[in-house]
Amino acid sequence: MRRPFAHRPIRSLACLALVLAACQSASAGGFYAPYQSGKAMGTALAGCSARSDDASFFFCNPATIGGLDGPSAVIDTKLFAPSVKIEANSAFSPLGANLSAAGGSGEMTETAFAPTFFAAIPIASDLWLGLGATGHFAVDIAANPGWAGRFHLIETDMTGINITAALAWRAAPWITISAGVQAQQFDAQFTKSELIPTPFGFVEALGYLDGEDRAFGAVAGILLTPGEGTRIGIGYRSALTHHMRGEAGAVLPGIPVETATFDVDLPHIVTLGIEQRVNPHLRLFAEGQWVGWSRFKGFDIAFGSGRPNELRAQTWDDTWLLAAGFGYLLRPGTELTAGIHYDTAVTDGGTNTLSPDGARTTIAIGFTHKIDHNATISAQYAHVFFEDAAINVAGPTSGTLNGVYEAELDTFGVNVAINW
């Protein structure tokens, strides 16, 4: 029998230490969830790489902490209320049995709570240390075990817990540069129906694959102020490759558990943001983000028993996000923000069941109020409109599935920033 990830000591200790439960059920292109800064969420991420409103913008661009007035710590809490379904039009098992009557996946997600933490500390003249704890690679979906596409998907649960540390140096009044490291603990668990050969013929059973690994990478950023009221930021997160080690097997008497290894190639992320102050009351924001998902090719699984590798191939595209928004100062210390962004899907039409995906449009609104000279609180709401996407997949060990992916997402956030 498989070991549920929730019982693994390393994950439990990491979540406890970080006070972090990054289990977003619906995310941006692929399973990248960029909604880590609550204040940035209030503009649909517009200007995320250029703003220095608080330490949480460190996630988009670590150089932004060089624009703060003093030490800052931020706790972001977000509530994700998603709905994700696959309606099955037709499906056949690997042996050709018609499964269409079994119907769709049912609701595959649950409401999820995800806190994040950021801090920025000046350690010398014009030199800052930034820290962040995030979970920006995550997907947690579970379908009805008896649905028509069960040979493709029953459960996908992937979570990456990140710690990022970086230094930001204000080299001149108009430029801050930053560089640092990121460390990620990545856990993955997959289940689907499989046909197991026995002396009595093929038997359908629940097959599973799990694994975990740590990986390390780099982060970097630049913040420019070329003119009065203009800020331009560029952020970078390096790709990460996890060499996963875990187990594979099937819930069937007599089927042994065996070790399994496979790689997970996560993407490079590049962001470009602009903040333009129009007058003392109005700021305009824009953002572009590129996520290099084309390096993710699925999984080539090697088994400890020495049996042939199993290739679960994926063909994904790089994704692009474009955002625009504004901030309007209602009175000193109180600002209203809003924004919109469009994000492309990792596959044309969303044709994958590992992490079903469709292009989306997000609209968001935020409200920030300065409680006193040391504390600011803000609240945000965003709604994500997913485009329905065709699912049309086939494989020698999974049969065929033709259907439609449908999703929507409501996100609520509260952000508390302490400055001293």
C-alpha positions as CSV (number, residue, x, y, z in Angstrom):
1,M,0.0,0.0,0.0
2,R,1.2,3.5,-0.7
3,R,2.2,5.9,2.0
4,P,0.1,9.1,1.9
5,F,2.3,12.1,1.6
6,A,0.5,13.9,4.5
7,H,2.2,11.3,6.8
8,R,5.7,11.8,5.6
9,P,7.8,13.5,8.4
10,I,9.8,15.7,6.1
11,R,6.7,17.4,4.7
12,S,4.9,17.7,8.0
13,L,8.0,19.3,9.6
14,A,8.5,21.7,6.7
15,C,4.9,22.8,6.7
16,L,5.0,23.3,10.5
17,A,8.3,25.3,10.4
18,L,7.2,27.5,7.6
19,V,3.6,27.8,8.7
20,L,3.0,27.1,5.0
21,A,0.2,25.1,3.4
22,A,0.6,25.8,-0.3
23,C,-2.1,23.5,-1.7
24,Q,-3.6,25.7,-4.4
25,S,-6.1,23.7,-6.4
26,A,-6.1,25.9,-9.5
27,S,-3.1,27.8,-10.7
28,A,-1.7,29.7,-13.6
29,G,-0.3,28.1,-16.7
30,G,0.6,24.5,-15.8
31,F,0.8,24.2,-12.0
32,Y,2.6,27.5,-11.4
33,A,0.7,29.7,-8.9
34,P,1.9,33.3,-9.1
35,Y,-0.6,34.6,-6.5
36,Q,2.0,34.8,-3.7
37,S,1.8,38.5,-2.9
38,G,-1.6,39.6,-1.7
39,K,-1.1,43.2,-2.6
40,A,0.0,42.2,-6.1
41,M,-3.1,40.0,-6.3
42,G,-5.1,43.2,-5.8
43,T,-4.0,44.5,-9.2
44,A,-4.1,41.0,-10.9
45,L,-0.3,41.0,-10.6
46,A,0.1,44.2,-12.6
47,G,3.3,46.0,-11.6
48,C,4.4,43.1,-9.3
49,S,8.0,43.3,-10.5
50,A,8.4,47.1,-10.1
51,R,6.5,47.9,-6.8
52,S,8.1,48.3,-3.4
53,D,4.8,48.7,-1.4
54,D,5.9,46.0,1.0
55,A,8.3,43.0,1.2
56,S,5.9,40.6,-0.6
57,F,6.9,42.0,-4.0
58,F,10.2,40.2,-3.3
59,F,8.6,37.2,-4.9
60,C,8.2,38.7,-8.3
61,N,11.6,40.6,-8.2
62,P,14.0,40.4,-5.3
63,A,15.4,43.8,-6.1
64,T,12.1,45.5,-5.1
65,I,13.1,45.4,-1.4
66,G,15.8,48.0,-2.2
67,G,13.0,50.5,-2.5
68,L,11.6,50.0,1.0
69,D,12.1,52.7,3.7
70,G,13.0,50.3,6.4
71,P,12.7,46.7,7.7
72,S,9.5,45.0,6.7
73,A,7.7,41.7,7.4
74,V,4.6,40.5,5.6
75,I,2.2,37.7,6.3
76,D,-0.1,36.9,3.4
77,T,-3.1,34.6,3.9
78,K,-5.1,33.5,0.9
79,L,-8.3,31.4,0.4
80,F,-8.7,29.7,-2.9
81,A,-12.2,28.5,-3.8
82,P,-11.9,26.7,-7.1
83,S,-14.1,24.5,-9.3
84,V,-12.5,22.1,-11.7
85,K,-14.3,19.4,-13.7
86,I,-13.8,17.3,-16.8
87,E,-16.9,16.4,-18.7
88,A,-16.4,13.1,-20.6
89,N,-17.9,12.8,-24.0
90,S,-16.3,9.4,-24.8
91,A,-13.7,7.1,-23.3
92,F,-12.3,3.7,-23.9
93,S,-10.1,1.5,-21.7
94,P,-6.7,0.3,-22.8
95,L,-8.4,-3.0,-24.0
96,G,-11.1,-1.1,-25.9
97,A,-14.0,-1.3,-23.4
98,N,-16.4,1.6,-23.8
99,L,-16.3,3.6,-20.5
100,S,-18.3,6.6,-21.7
101,A,-21.4,5.8,-19.5
102,A,-19.2,6.2,-16.4
103,G,-19.5,10.0,-16.9
104,G,-17.3,12.9,-15.9
105,S,-14.7,13.5,-13.2
106,G,-17.1,15.3,-10.8
107,E,-15.7,18.2,-8.7
108,M,-12.0,17.7,-8.5
109,T,-11.0,20.4,-6.0
110,E,-11.7,21.7,-2.5
111,T,-11.3,25.1,-0.9
112,A,-7.6,25.6,0.1
113,F,-5.9,28.0,2.6
114,A,-2.4,29.1,1.7
115,P,-0.3,31.5,3.8
116,T,3.0,32.9,2.7
117,F,5.7,35.0,4.5
118,F,8.2,37.6,3.4
119,A,10.8,39.8,5.2
120,A,13.3,42.5,4.2
121,I,16.1,43.7,6.5
122,P,18.7,46.4,5.8
123,I,22.1,45.0,6.9
124,A,24.3,47.8,5.7
125,S,24.1,51.1,3.9
126,D,22.2,50.4,0.6
127,L,22.3,46.6,1.2
128,W,19.2,44.5,2.0
129,L,18.5,40.9,2.9
130,G,15.3,39.5,1.7
131,L,13.6,36.2,2.7
132,G,10.5,34.5,1.4
133,A,8.5,31.3,2.1
134,T,6.2,30.4,-0.7
135,G,4.4,27.5,-2.5
136,H,4.2,28.6,-6.1
137,F,4.2,25.2,-7.7
138,A,1.1,23.3,-6.6
139,V,-1.8,21.3,-7.9
140,D,-4.2,19.1,-5.9
141,I,-7.0,17.5,-7.9
142,A,-8.9,14.2,-7.3
143,A,-11.6,12.8,-9.6
144,N,-14.4,10.3,-8.9
145,P,-12.5,6.9,-8.8
146,G,-15.1,5.3,-11.1
147,W,-15.2,8.1,-13.8
148,A,-14.8,7.5,-17.5
149,G,-11.2,8.8,-17.6
150,R,-9.9,6.9,-14.6
151,F,-7.1,5.2,-16.6
152,H,-5.7,8.7,-17.2
153,L,-6.3,10.4,-13.9
154,I,-7.8,9.8,-10.4
155,E,-5.5,12.0,-8.4
156,T,-2.6,14.5,-9.0
157,D,-1.0,16.0,-5.9
158,M,2.2,18.1,-6.4
159,T,3.5,20.6,-3.9
160,G,6.7,22.6,-4.0
161,I,7.7,24.4,-0.8
162,N,10.2,27.2,-1.5
163,I,12.6,29.2,0.7
164,T,14.2,32.1,-1.1
165,A,17.0,34.3,0.2
166,A,18.6,37.2,-1.7
167,L,20.7,40.4,-1.3
168,A,19.6,43.6,-2.9
169,W,22.2,46.4,-3.4
170,R,21.3,49.9,-4.3
171,A,24.3,50.6,-6.5
172,A,23.0,54.2,-7.3
173,P,19.9,56.1,-6.6
174,W,18.4,54.9,-9.9
175,I,19.4,51.2,-9.9
176,T,19.1,48.3,-7.4
177,I,20.5,44.9,-8.3
178,S,19.7,41.6,-6.5
179,A,20.8,38.0,-6.5
180,G,20.1,35.0,-4.3
181,V,19.2,31.4,-4.0
182,Q,16.1,29.3,-3.8
183,A,15.6,25.9,-2.2
184,Q,12.6,23.8,-2.9
185,Q,11.2,20.6,-1.3
186,F,9.0,18.9,-3.9
187,D,6.5,16.1,-3.3
188,A,4.4,14.4,-5.9
189,Q,1.7,11.7,-5.8
190,F,-0.3,10.3,-8.7
191,T,-3.0,7.7,-8.9
192,K,-5.0,6.2,-11.8
193,S,-6.6,3.0,-12.7
194,E,-4.3,0.4,-14.3
195,L,-4.9,-3.1,-15.9
196,I,-2.7,-5.6,-14.1
197,P,-2.0,-8.9,-15.8
198,T,-2.8,-12.0,-13.6
199,P,-3.1,-15.8,-14.4
200,F,-6.9,-15.1,-14.6
201,G,-6.6,-12.3,-17.1
202,F,-6.3,-8.5,-16.7
203,V,-7.6,-7.0,-13.4
204,E,-8.3,-3.3,-12.9
205,A,-6.6,-1.9,-9.8
206,L,-5.6,1.5,-8.4
207,G,-2.1,2.2,-9.5
208,Y,0.1,4.8,-7.8
209,L,3.4,6.6,-8.2
210,D,5.0,8.9,-5.6
211,G,8.3,10.6,-5.1
212,E,10.1,13.5,-3.4
213,D,13.3,15.5,-3.8
214,R,15.0,18.8,-2.9
215,A,16.5,21.1,-5.5
216,F,18.4,24.4,-5.5
217,G,18.4,27.3,-7.9
218,A,19.0,31.0,-8.3
219,V,17.0,34.2,-8.3
220,A,17.9,37.7,-9.5
221,G,16.5,41.1,-10.3
222,I,17.0,44.7,-11.3
223,L,15.0,47.7,-10.2
224,L,15.3,50.9,-12.3
225,T,14.0,54.4,-11.6
226,P,14.9,56.2,-14.9
227,G,12.7,59.2,-14.1
228,E,10.5,60.9,-11.5
229,G,7.6,58.6,-10.8
230,T,8.7,55.8,-13.1
231,R,9.9,52.4,-11.8
232,I,10.9,49.4,-14.0
233,G,11.6,46.0,-12.6
234,I,12.9,42.7,-14.0
235,G,12.8,39.5,-12.0
236,Y,14.2,36.0,-12.7
237,R,13.8,32.6,-11.1
238,S,15.9,29.8,-12.4
239,A,14.6,26.4,-13.6
240,L,14.7,23.6,-11.1
241,T,15.1,19.9,-11.8
242,H,14.0,17.4,-9.2
243,H,15.4,13.8,-9.3
244,M,12.4,12.2,-7.6
245,R,12.8,9.0,-5.6
246,G,9.7,7.2,-4.4
247,E,7.5,4.1,-4.9
248,A,5.2,2.6,-7.5
249,G,2.7,-0.2,-7.2
250,A,-0.9,-1.1,-7.3
251,V,-3.5,-1.7,-4.6
252,L,-4.0,-5.4,-5.4
253,P,-3.0,-8.5,-3.3
254,G,0.3,-10.0,-4.5
255,I,1.5,-6.8,-6.3
256,P,4.8,-5.8,-4.7
257,V,5.8,-2.2,-4.0
258,E,8.9,-1.2,-5.9
259,T,11.2,1.8,-5.9
260,A,10.7,4.3,-8.7
261,T,12.7,7.3,-9.9
262,F,11.8,10.1,-12.4
263,D,12.7,13.7,-13.1
264,V,10.4,16.7,-12.8
265,D,11.7,19.7,-14.8
266,L,10.3,23.0,-13.5
267,P,10.5,26.2,-15.6
268,H,12.5,29.3,-15.7
269,I,10.4,32.4,-14.8
270,V,11.1,35.9,-16.1
271,T,9.0,38.9,-15.1
272,L,8.9,42.6,-16.3
273,G,6.9,45.2,-14.5
274,I,6.3,48.9,-14.7
275,E,4.9,51.4,-12.2
276,Q,4.1,54.9,-13.4
277,R,2.9,57.6,-10.9
278,V,0.6,59.9,-12.8
279,N,-0.1,62.3,-9.9
280,P,-0.1,62.2,-6.1
281,H,-3.3,60.1,-6.2
282,L,-3.0,57.8,-9.2
283,R,-0.5,55.0,-10.1
284,L,-0.7,52.9,-13.2
285,F,0.8,49.4,-13.4
286,A,1.7,46.9,-16.1
287,E,3.3,43.4,-16.1
288,G,4.5,40.7,-18.4
289,Q,5.6,37.3,-17.3
290,W,7.1,34.4,-19.2
291,V,7.2,30.8,-17.8
292,G,9.3,28.3,-19.7
293,W,7.1,25.3,-19.4
294,S,8.4,23.8,-22.7
295,R,11.2,22.2,-20.7
296,F,8.7,20.0,-18.9
297,K,8.4,16.8,-20.9
298,G,6.5,14.6,-18.5
299,F,8.0,11.6,-16.6
300,D,10.4,8.9,-17.7
301,I,9.9,6.4,-14.9
302,A,12.6,3.9,-14.0
303,F,11.7,1.0,-11.7
304,G,13.8,-0.8,-9.1
305,S,12.7,-4.2,-10.4
306,G,14.5,-3.5,-13.7
307,R,11.4,-3.7,-15.8
308,P,11.2,-1.4,-18.8
309,N,10.8,2.3,-18.2
310,E,7.4,3.8,-18.4
311,L,7.2,7.1,-20.4
312,R,4.3,9.5,-19.4
313,A,5.1,12.1,-22.0
314,Q,3.8,15.7,-22.0
315,T,4.2,18.3,-24.7
316,W,3.8,21.7,-23.0
317,D,4.2,25.2,-24.4
318,D,5.8,28.2,-22.7
319,T,3.1,30.5,-21.1
320,W,2.7,34.3,-21.2
321,L,0.9,36.6,-18.8
322,L,0.0,40.2,-19.5
323,A,-1.5,42.4,-16.9
324,A,-2.6,46.0,-16.4
325,G,-3.9,47.8,-13.3
326,F,-4.0,51.0,-11.2
327,G,-3.9,52.2,-7.7
328,Y,-5.9,55.3,-6.5
329,L,-5.3,57.0,-3.2
330,L,-8.7,57.7,-1.6
331,R,-7.1,59.6,1.3
332,P,-3.6,59.5,2.9
333,G,-2.8,55.9,3.8
334,T,-5.9,54.4,2.0
335,E,-5.6,53.1,-1.5
336,L,-8.0,51.3,-3.9
337,T,-6.4,49.0,-6.5
338,A,-7.8,47.0,-9.4
339,G,-6.4,45.1,-12.4
340,I,-6.9,42.5,-15.1
341,H,-4.6,39.9,-16.6
342,Y,-4.7,37.2,-19.4
343,D,-2.6,34.0,-19.0
344,T,-2.1,31.4,-21.7
345,A,-2.4,27.7,-21.3
346,V,0.4,25.2,-21.4
347,T,-1.2,23.2,-24.2
348,D,-3.3,24.3,-27.1
349,G,-6.8,23.4,-26.0
350,G,-5.7,22.2,-22.6
351,T,-5.2,18.6,-23.8
352,N,-3.7,17.0,-20.7
353,T,-5.0,15.3,-17.6
354,L,-1.9,15.5,-15.5
355,S,-2.7,19.2,-14.6
356,P,-5.7,20.2,-16.8
357,D,-5.3,23.7,-18.0
358,G,-7.0,26.4,-20.0
359,A,-6.3,30.0,-20.9
360,R,-7.7,32.4,-18.4
361,T,-8.7,36.0,-17.6
362,T,-8.4,37.3,-14.1
363,I,-10.0,40.5,-12.7
364,A,-9.1,41.7,-9.3
365,I,-9.7,44.4,-6.7
366,G,-7.8,45.4,-3.6
367,F,-8.1,47.8,-0.7
368,T,-5.1,48.9,1.5
369,H,-5.3,50.9,4.7
370,K,-2.4,52.1,6.8
371,I,-3.3,51.4,10.5
372,D,-0.5,53.5,11.9
373,H,3.1,54.4,10.9
374,N,4.2,50.8,11.5
375,A,1.4,48.6,10.2
376,T,-0.7,48.3,7.0
377,I,-3.5,45.9,6.3
378,S,-4.9,45.1,2.9
379,A,-7.6,42.8,1.4
380,Q,-8.0,41.5,-2.1
381,Y,-10.5,39.6,-4.2
382,A,-9.9,38.0,-7.6
383,H,-12.1,36.0,-10.0
384,V,-10.5,33.8,-12.6
385,F,-12.5,33.0,-15.8
386,F,-11.1,29.9,-17.5
387,E,-11.8,29.1,-21.1
388,D,-13.3,25.7,-21.6
389,A,-10.7,23.5,-23.2
390,A,-10.9,20.3,-25.2
391,I,-9.5,17.2,-23.7
392,N,-8.4,14.6,-26.3
393,V,-5.8,12.2,-25.0
394,A,-4.7,8.7,-25.8
395,G,-2.0,6.2,-24.6
396,P,-1.2,2.5,-24.8
397,T,-1.7,2.0,-21.1
398,S,-4.5,4.5,-20.5
399,G,-6.9,4.2,-23.5
400,T,-8.6,7.3,-24.9
401,L,-10.5,10.2,-23.4
402,N,-12.4,12.9,-25.2
403,G,-14.1,15.6,-23.1
404,V,-14.1,19.2,-22.0
405,Y,-12.2,20.9,-19.1
406,E,-14.3,23.4,-17.2
407,A,-13.0,25.6,-14.3
408,E,-13.4,28.8,-12.3
409,L,-11.7,30.2,-9.3
410,D,-12.4,32.8,-6.6
411,T,-9.5,34.0,-4.5
412,F,-9.7,36.0,-1.3
413,G,-6.6,37.4,0.5
414,V,-5.6,39.4,3.5
415,N,-2.1,40.9,3.8
416,V,-0.6,42.4,7.0
417,A,2.7,44.3,6.7
418,I,4.7,45.5,9.7
419,N,7.4,48.1,9.1
420,W,9.7,49.5,11.7
